[in-house]
Amino acid sequence: MQFGNTLIIGDSYSTFKGYIPEGYAPYYTNEPGNTDVRRVEETWWHQLQAETDCRILLNNSWSGSTICYTGYNDVDCSQSSSFIYRLNCLIEQDFFLENQVDTILVFGGTNDFGHGDAPFGDFSDRTADTFCGAIHE
């Protein structure tokens, strides 16, 4: 399979300290802690890169992030960590005009559902305030 130039938009499972934008929250680091991932080579995306020879243009991942604007404890993430906010920032920064992106890998939903905080909405939603609406967007 040919992935080519790849963009990753993800949550904690896609992070590794030093491989995501500065200021974004990492889950995985090379420091002792509560995870079994200690080296970047152990992440799913690094293994994918090694297997497919894809070129990761950007790993835009943030630990604890939700796809929709509603984060943990109903915190408003419309101007910070949500997938939709980060995607809109990339668009505003002309990332897609300045880079030939062949593949976008989206790894998320864990925090929308795993903690029960994000409103699900329905599939007629057209707002990023709910999971379904954010998926539509």
Order of alpha helices (4+ residues) and beta strands (2+ residues): beta-alpha-beta-alpha-alpha-beta-alpha-alpha
